[in-house]
Amino acid sequence: MQNGKSNKIKKLNHLLQLLTTKEMRYSDLKRELGVSHPTLADYIKYEEALGRIEPFLKTEGDRRETWYRIKPENRHEVDAYLLKTEAIQFILGISSPVHYFKRGKLSVAAFTSVSEKMNRKEWQGKVKGIVNRMAFLSKIVPSLRTDQKMAIVIMVEGKKR
């Protein structure tokens, strides 16, 4: 059952990713996602209920082709949701953090991929330096209440060399 739920979440995220790049017709969404008509109808109904997407007609009065797009007023929310999902998947794919430290109530873990060409120890040292320079985050901790937690995710993609 967990796998079915995971697949549905992946398809819903894929639907949102497709619509963040362009407006799409129902038939194109169905083809891109590789799902049946009833499944896509359920996905669309779900995302509409959350207020993330909306249907529209490109040609006024032509109800044969319904198009979909991210609701402009919710674009920021959708982008943030997709970034969160991408960060979670990335972290789950890394076996252990490259650097970790705990200072009082502040816990910092740096997750990064390490290419085969890199010396892991050397890379850990570089990451540790970066994280330690960011330790100013510990100044945030006293302002949080005991019922609050905060996670700051910074995702950076390296340049191709």
Secondary structure, DSSP 8 states (H G I E B T S, - for coil): -HHHHHHHHHHHHHHHHHHHH--EEHHHHHHHHT--HHHHHHHHHHHHHTTSEEEE-SSTT-TTS-EEEE-GGGHHHHHHHHHHHHHHHHHHHSSS-SEEEEETTEEEEE-----TTS-HHHHHHHHHHHHHHTGGGGGTGGGS-TT--------------
